[in-house]
C-alpha cells in the first residue's frame, strides 16, 4: 500500500466516523441522561475552577453548555460534540456542535465550552435559527490551569460570551469560531 493510499484510507476513516457520529441524533433516555450528567459536571468544574463565571451566568439570559468537543485533523479536520441549552437553570433544548476545516493541522484535542447569551435578543436569535454558526459576535475567552477570568467593557457588552476550558490533547489550539450548532431534539 502506498503512502498516499494509507493517508487517504486514514482520512476517509476519520471523516466517516465524524459524519456517522454527527448523524445519530436519536432521543433515548440514556443519551439524554448522559448529556445531562456531562452538562452538570462541566458546570461544576467551570464554577469550581473559574468562580467568576457564576456572575456571568447570573447575568445571562441562557447558556449553551458543550461538555465535550472532540476535534481532530490531518490537513482536513473536524469536530463534534453534544450539549444542552439551559435557561433559568433548566434544560430547554439539546444541540450538536459540528465544524470542518482545512489547513495546516495535525493531531486531536478535546475541550469544553459554554456560550453565555447576554441578551434576550441573542438568545432568541440562537433558538430561532436553523443551524446557528459562531462568528465574530462571540467574545471568546480561553482559560487554562491557574488562569483567572477577567471581564472587560467589551466582554460586558458582547451579546454572546464564550468560555473555553478543560483543553486536553496534542493538537494546538481550540476555537469556537465557525462551529455550527444544530438542535437535536427538544426536552
Secondary structure, DSSP 4 states (H G I P E B T S, - for coil): --HHHHHHHHHHHHHHHHHHHHH-----HHHHHHHHHHHHHHHHHHHHH-TTHHHHHHH-SEEEEEEEEEEEEEEEEEEEEEEEEEETTEEEEEEEEEEEEEEEEEEEEEEEEEEEE-SHHHHHHHHHSSSEE--TTEEEEE--TT------HHHHH-SEEEEEEEEEESS-----TT-EEEEEEE-
